[in-house]
């Protein structure tokens, strides 16, 4: 064996991990479900924010200027 190091001597070799393979397979199977769940949660968040913003049971504040509103 020579004392000269090449570029490939210090590079880590990838290892096969069954947990990562299983996790990757599960994510591939539920990819569309996760996308639809994220989309549904986003839509629900916007729905709730507009409901809270425009509900009728809020008191109307009579503020003349924007500076008084804060």
Secondary structure, DSSP 8 states (H G I E B T S, - for coil): --S---TTSSS------HHHHHHHHHHHHSHHHHHHHHHHHHHHHHHHHHHHHH-TTS-----SSHHHH-
